[in-house]
Amino acid sequence: MNTKNLVLMALLVGVGATLYVVTPGMVNGMKPDFMLTMMFIGILLFPTIKETFLLSLATGVLSGLFTTFPAGLVPNIIDKAVTGFVFLAALMVLKKLASNFAVSAVLVGLGTVLSGIVFLAVALFVFNANVGATFAVLFVGVVLPAVVFNVIAFAIIYPIVAKLVKRSKFQTAISI
């Protein structure tokens, strides 16, 4: 890991945290997790185990600290770790296709679905978070809209970051 890459990852996490904090809650305080989008962009730019671990840990802890969902800290950390490494595995399996923007956008959508499922499962079934809503209500009311928001955010932000990376001569593991 070099300093330029760490700075870019920190900027991505910072932008994600800002978007996460200013986004209003939807159902029972849950909100779309734009930090997830930034984590996916970071993993697309730096698809290595070290960077994925660092991005997953940072976004998980910050999402957990800023969450308005009851008992949301640990589920956020678990969810980001699982989602980050599954996303990385999918990128490694789809190496040639992952450089395609449309494929990356689909992976972001699927990653958001996985993230929502893991978060809700851990929060509701492991920690028994009493939120007055069922898994299905939260999935339909928050996770599915979050998929749409995250894919749109990815479609807007990723090309900008990719141009920045290209112009700045960052050392990414994949060519953009």
JOKA-V803479 format. One line per field, one symbol per residue. phi: phi as a letter, one per 30 degrees, with the letter a starting at -180 (. if undefined). psi: psi as a letter, one per 30 degrees, with the letter a starting at -180 (. if undefined). A space follows every 10 residues. Layout:
phi = ???
psi = ???
//
This chain:
phi = .cdedddddd dddddddddd dddddcchid becddddddd dddddbdbdd dddddddddd dddddcdcde hcddeddddd dddedddddd dddceddddd eddddddddd dddeeddded ddddccchdc cibdeddddd dbdddddddd dddddddedd ddddddddhd ccdbdc
psi = kleeeeeeee eeeeeeeeee efklldkhfk lkjfeeeeee eeeeeiilee eeeeeeeeee eeeeefkgkk hfeeeeeeee eeeeeeeeee eeeheefffk eeeeeeeeee eeeeeeeeee eeeeeefhkj fglleeeeee feeeeeeeee eeeefeeeee eeeeeeefhl ilflk.
//
